[in-house]
Amino acid sequence: MPPGGWDRPIADAPALGPPPAGWWSRVGAALVDLVVIATPAVLLAVPIFGGVTAAFSADAGVGIISLVLGVFAYLGLLFAVAILYAPLLMRRPGRRNGQTWGKQLFGIRVVRANGAPIGFGWAALREACVKGLALGFASTVVPLVPYMLDALWPLWDAENRALHDMVVDTLVVHA
């Protein structure tokens, strides 16, 4: 038999640091972040596609060119905002490190499991590469299932971690 206490499972050990964030606070923060990203997209769509409509009524050839250029500009801008929003906010120093505006509103933050602060690179890896590209690619094989599994995984995980948290070794905790 091992020395005293070594036979006890790790799960019984006292927790270090802040407790894991609950599922509802994660969902609420994600919805706020979605609104923050979608609002400029909607506001920019009106002038871009309004101009395309005007170009179509003047000349169909110019209208088609305007439509193609408008769609590419719009998608490029939307992609840039979606990719940069979380990493730029999460890299902030101090007590706001690991927080987007949604996470800040719900009093939660992302921390690295080793205790190091979240930098731009780690936030971009987590948000853009894993949550965006990897889950997006997996969803082309089985539509929506990877996103649903990722969103629901914290409900049965002991540390309330989503799949993307496991891939990049992060935790979402109370701030």
LUMTIVEX-267688 format. One record per residue (C-alpha): residue number from 1; x, y, z. Coordinates in pm, 1 decimal, decimal comma. Example, Ala and Ser with C-alpha at 12.3 -4.5 7.8 and 13.67 -1.06 7.14 Angstrom:
// residues 2
 num       xx       yy       zz
   1   1230,0   -450,0    780,0
   2   1367,0   -106,0    714,0
This chain:
// residues 175
 num       xx       yy       zz
   1      0,0      0,0      0,0
   2    135,5    346,4    -89,2
   3    226,3    602,1    179,7
   4    -62,2    781,5    350,2
   5   -297,1    963,1    117,0
   6   -135,9    848,3   -208,1
   7   -410,4    597,3   -267,6
   8   -670,5    873,8   -278,1
   9   -789,5    969,0   -630,9
  10   -675,0   1303,2   -767,1
  11  -1039,0   1414,7   -796,6
  12  -1051,6   1431,9   -415,0
  13   -757,2   1673,1   -401,6
  14   -842,5   2036,0   -319,1
  15   -901,5   2251,6   -625,8
  16   -643,6   2517,6   -702,6
  17   -745,4   2848,8   -852,0
  18  -1091,8   2973,7   -940,9
  19  -1372,4   2723,7   -999,4
  20  -1471,9   2623,9  -1353,4
  21  -1729,9   2841,0  -1523,5
  22  -2076,1   2695,3  -1560,2
  23  -2226,5   2594,5  -1890,6
  24  -2487,7   2870,8  -1895,7
  25  -2229,3   3144,2  -1840,2
  26  -2025,1   3002,2  -2129,4
  27  -2332,4   2999,7  -2353,7
  28  -2430,2   3353,0  -2251,4
  29  -2080,0   3484,1  -2319,2
  30  -2073,9   3312,9  -2659,8
  31  -2407,9   3469,1  -2752,3
  32  -2290,1   3817,8  -2650,7
  33  -1973,0   3770,7  -2855,4
  34  -2182,1   3656,7  -3152,1
  35  -2393,1   3974,5  -3130,8
  36  -2077,3   4187,2  -3104,1
  37  -1935,3   4026,5  -3418,5
  38  -2264,9   4019,3  -3611,0
  39  -2367,1   4381,3  -3546,5
  40  -2092,1   4540,5  -3759,2
  41  -2155,2   4275,3  -4022,9
  42  -2520,0   4372,8  -4050,8
  43  -2441,4   4744,7  -4041,7
  44  -2183,2   4706,2  -4320,0
  45  -2412,3   4490,3  -4532,8
  46  -2661,5   4774,4  -4583,8
  47  -2428,3   5021,4  -4761,4
  48  -2234,2   4753,9  -4948,0
  49  -2534,6   4575,5  -5090,4
  50  -2735,3   4896,0  -5124,5
  51  -2463,3   5023,1  -5357,9
  52  -2480,0   4697,9  -5552,4
  53  -2853,8   4741,2  -5598,8
  54  -2798,1   5092,2  -5731,8
  55  -2528,8   4964,7  -5970,3
  56  -2764,2   4693,6  -6099,1
  57  -3033,8   4944,9  -6177,0
  58  -2784,1   5159,6  -6371,6
  59  -2607,3   4881,0  -6565,9
  60  -2633,1   4503,1  -6526,7
  61  -2265,6   4441,8  -6614,7
  62  -2144,7   4694,2  -6359,5
  63  -2395,9   4551,7  -6112,2
  64  -2253,1   4199,3  -6141,1
  65  -1897,8   4326,2  -6094,5
  66  -2011,5   4535,8  -5797,7
  67  -2187,9   4235,1  -5648,6
  68  -1882,0   4009,6  -5676,1
  69  -1647,9   4274,9  -5535,6
  70  -1896,4   4363,9  -5262,8
  71  -1938,5   4001,2  -5155,0
  72  -1562,2   3942,1  -5142,2
  73  -1499,7   4265,6  -4951,4
  74  -1783,0   4190,1  -4711,2
  75  -1672,4   3830,6  -4647,2
  76  -1309,6   3937,4  -4608,2
  77  -1400,4   4201,6  -4353,3
  78  -1633,6   3967,0  -4168,7
  79  -1361,8   3699,3  -4163,0
  80  -1105,3   3946,9  -4029,1
  81  -1339,5   4066,3  -3752,9
  82  -1433,3   3710,6  -3653,9
  83  -1070,6   3594,5  -3650,9
  84   -925,6   3896,3  -3467,4
  85  -1201,8   3983,1  -3217,6
  86  -1131,4   3719,3  -2952,8
  87   -749,1   3701,1  -2981,8
  88   -706,1   4078,7  -2959,8
  89   -929,2   4104,3  -2653,1
  90   -808,4   3787,1  -2479,3
  91   -442,0   3892,9  -2492,7
  92   -503,4   4197,0  -2270,6
  93   -276,9   4207,2  -1965,3
  94   -390,1   4189,7  -1605,2
  95   -731,7   4090,9  -1483,1
  96   -890,2   4112,7  -1831,2
  97   -652,3   3853,2  -1975,6
  98   -847,5   3567,7  -2131,6
  99  -1168,9   3766,4  -2164,2
 100  -1375,1   3874,5  -2460,6
 101  -1648,9   4128,1  -2395,8
 102  -1899,3   3845,5  -2355,0
 103  -1679,8   3662,3  -2104,8
 104  -1617,3   3989,8  -1924,1
 105  -1992,2   4054,2  -1897,4
 106  -2052,8   3705,8  -1753,8
 107  -1752,8   3715,0  -1517,8
 108  -1558,2   3428,3  -1675,8
 109  -1220,2   3400,3  -1843,6
 110  -1001,0   3156,4  -2031,2
 111   -682,0   3045,6  -1858,2
 112   -408,2   2813,7  -1973,9
 113   -386,0   2496,0  -1770,2
 114    -20,6   2566,8  -1684,6
 115   -108,8   2907,5  -1537,5
 116     54,1   3115,7  -1811,4
 117   -146,7   3412,5  -1942,1
 118   -331,4   3387,6  -2271,2
 119   -136,0   3559,8  -2546,3
 120   -245,9   3649,1  -2896,6
 121   -100,5   3326,8  -3040,1
 122   -277,1   3096,6  -2793,7
 123   -604,3   3286,5  -2830,2
 124   -579,7   3271,6  -3210,3
 125   -501,3   2899,7  -3194,7
 126   -800,2   2837,7  -2966,7
 127  -1053,4   3064,3  -3134,9
 128   -957,4   3073,6  -3502,7
 129   -778,2   2747,2  -3567,7
 130   -956,9   2502,2  -3338,7
 131  -1303,2   2655,0  -3289,4
 132  -1318,1   2801,9  -3637,8
 133  -1119,6   2595,2  -3886,1
 134  -1102,7   2251,5  -3722,7
 135  -1466,1   2241,0  -3611,5
 136  -1569,9   2399,3  -3941,9
 137  -1383,3   2134,3  -4139,1
 138  -1526,0   1855,3  -3923,9
 139  -1873,0   2000,7  -3982,2
 140  -1830,1   1961,8  -4356,3
 141  -1806,0   1586,6  -4299,1
 142  -2090,2   1562,2  -4045,3
 143  -2291,2   1887,9  -4053,3
 144  -2328,5   2068,7  -3717,7
 145  -2249,1   1761,3  -3503,9
 146  -1891,9   1873,5  -3414,3
 147  -2017,6   2218,0  -3309,1
 148  -2294,4   2063,1  -3100,3
 149  -2055,4   1816,1  -2934,9
 150  -1809,8   2095,5  -2860,2
 151  -2081,4   2318,7  -2711,2
 152  -2239,5   2040,9  -2503,1
 153  -1919,2   1867,3  -2386,1
 154  -1880,7   2085,5  -2071,5
 155  -2211,9   1946,6  -1942,0
 156  -2054,1   1608,6  -1864,2
 157  -1686,2   1697,4  -1829,9
 158  -1553,4   1709,7  -1472,1
 159  -1373,5   2042,3  -1536,9
 160  -1650,6   2186,0  -1759,2
 161  -1408,8   2183,5  -2054,1
 162  -1523,1   2187,5  -2415,5
 163  -1340,9   1986,3  -2681,4
 164  -1156,9   2296,3  -2802,1
 165  -1036,2   2356,6  -2444,6
 166   -890,2   2006,4  -2434,1
 167   -711,0   2050,1  -2766,9
 168   -530,6   2369,8  -2657,8
 169   -517,6   2282,9  -2285,3
 170   -724,4   2573,1  -2154,0
 171   -991,6   2611,3  -1888,3
 172  -1280,4   2856,0  -1861,2
 173  -1308,3   2974,7  -1501,5
 174  -1481,8   3239,0  -1294,1
 175  -1289,2   3565,0  -1320,0
